[in-house]
Amino acid sequence: MNFVIEHLSKAFEKKQVLKDITFTFDSGKIYGLLGRNGAGKTTLFNCLNRDLKTDGGDFFLQENGERAELAAEDIGYVLSTPTVPEFLTGREFLKFFIDINEKSIADIKDLDEYFSIMNIDEEDRDRLLKDYSHGMKNKMQMLINIIAQPKLLLLDEPLTSLDVVVAEEMKQLLRSLKKDRIIIFSTHIMELALDLCDEIVILNHGELEVVDPSNLDNGGFKDKIIRALKEEEND
Amino acid sequence: MIRTFRISFSLKNTYRVNTILYSLKQIPLIRKILPQSLYRSQGLKIFANILSGLWEIAGTFLGKVLYLLIMVFGLGMLYENTGDGRMFVHILFFLSLVGSYMNTYMFNPSNDKYYAMILMRMDARSYTLTNYAYAVGKCILGFLPFTIWFGVERNIPLWCCLLFPFFIASVKMLIAWNYLVDFKRTGESRDENLPGKLGWILTAVLLAAAYGLPYLGVLLPMWLMAAFMVLSVAAACGAAVYMGRFDEYRTLYQQLLAKFRNGMDYKATVKAAVEEQNRKLISQDTGITSSRKGFEYFNELFVRRHQKILWKSVKRQAVICLFLFVGILFLFQVNEDIRKQINRMLMVFLPYFVFIMYMINRGTSFTQALFMNCDHSMLTYSFYKKPEFILKLFRIRLREIVKVNLLPASVIGVGLPVLLYFSGGTDNPVNYLLLFVSVMAMSAFFSVHYLTCYYLLQPYNAGTEVVGGTYKIVTWATYIVCFLFMNLRMSTLVFGTVVTCFCLIYCVVACIVVYRVAGRTFRIRN
């Protein structure tokens, strides 16, 4: 399975944020999306999630050479600021989610089992989500997106504000999830991208390009990425 | 010192100009015309500078005029005037005392102070002294023309009119002096926006003295007020000397402006406050559960955890309405005149109830809570945005909000025909039915209206700000139309029939439209 973007463009007034993006993502990989501040990473995600209208272009899934529309349920989108329905408890949110999606979820587990996957403590499971910490809300959001098993998982700076232990747990989890799906992970932190991602993609001048690590050691690869990101200034 | 003042003034002006340009950029039609580079445009800058100058002048004079006209002379007119203007002096005297600590200027933690003293590291003492002198001067200059103009017109002696602006400034200075001494002693800075319990009690007492005493016919003698004013002005000279010698402004403001340290972002502060307020609406009651499934489960938990703004408040409304009706029924027994008047009113006053039904409808609170505490987060999940789920939840929510609003509506709907009957009845019995049906129809109409607007024009962005211009226009239009209905007098028979038909048709059409397009429109705005 591939996820294909063709000629995607988006401008705000006169500022062209995404310029004719054409790119193919392969399943089974985690893509690290790097870009400087204001490069348009979140805009790209919002367009893919259809929260923003694009000015032109198309994106779709390709399975065995056949083109399939990207349905809403095919996408999971985890935002940097976790958003959860604050009037529900963790357990209630999970129950609601499974209730309405029971037909599309393969092998439904016991609710507590799901909580255990995310290391959410027993006493926290029946608390209102409004009283959850930032990291715990993030875990809940991630959990929902994991159970939904979307073909395309977009993660917008998801680990930045988590403590080291939770961040490490999440990294492990993402690695275990990448089979049969495409994960695009946007971040500012290069070390994180190098540590977690299989491919590094740079959003620069409104275009996507892969940075090829061929024959470079870690330091050399970093330099290459920085050079690619800096290119803007030399224009 | 003059240099410090000049720099601080131009700093204040710069951000005021930028605020004006920013506001212009927010107006829907103008937004399109203005270039991205508007902050660089010389022409626009000059225009905004003129506006900023006008703003400074308006700030000096306009506020004072309005204050005097409304708070002193306007409210003073309500009392029987003795003719010598003493009462106005009495009111202004006490109000000035309130203003002395509620509006000190020096102890107001404002943005311009933060920018200048903390961010730009300007010299705190010269900044404070020059700007304080400017503020005091502005206060005196702003009041003077109007105390003379309005005062002389109302037979207040000229010396008193001349003295008053100086008195107002002097009490402010005395309080500031007191606060500075206090700071020196305790190391704790006051904040005029947080007057504390004592401050509020004092305000209540002073306001009671300002407006209550004249009501009882008690006015302070002129000589007493005059003596106080002269003493206060004289003492203010002492305050000025103390302020000039005070050397801890930097420490003082470091403390007073500490709250800005966590960010100057006004939007973020407002957002956090709004979110916090909405979070508080969620009931902490752990006994609340639901035995339903899926969306019904989701909805029931939402409604039960938001009891405070939904069921509790409509129950209160219903009880109040019930009491009113019983009270009016009781009045019928004691006063024949009222009975006849109410009977007449019930036959032509139905349009008035459009506004009443508008006012008591919980639609806005419901949709706002829906967004802030639920859809704001849920709309980021793709499963929630499936068209069939959106419609399913819309149906449930519609049922819920109609149900909530029907409670007070049914009390009014039953109450009105009962009143009509006991006030002498009517020849045409259809009127009884129409009163009931039209009130119920109006209630349903507003419920449908708000929810439909919410689903079709979903106006909020991810930052929980209202960005949808159309939504704002529709909300305003609804208000204005309902307000205008208050002036309409039409026979209950005609109006009741028309309004019932309209409401029914509207509800049907609205639901059809939602079914057609909500899948596309119900999104978080960008």
Interface residues (C-beta under 8 A of the other chain):
Chain A: E13 K14 K15 N46 N49 D51 L52 A72 E73 D74 I75 G76 Y77 L79 T83 V84 P85 E86 F87 L88 E92 K95 F96 F97 D99 I100 N101 D126 L128 K130 I144 N145 A148 P150
Chain B: Q36 R279 I282 Q284 T286 K293 G294 F295 Y297 F298 L301 F302 R305 H306 N373 C374 H376 S377 M378 T380 Y381 S382 F383 K385 K386 F389 R523 I524 N526
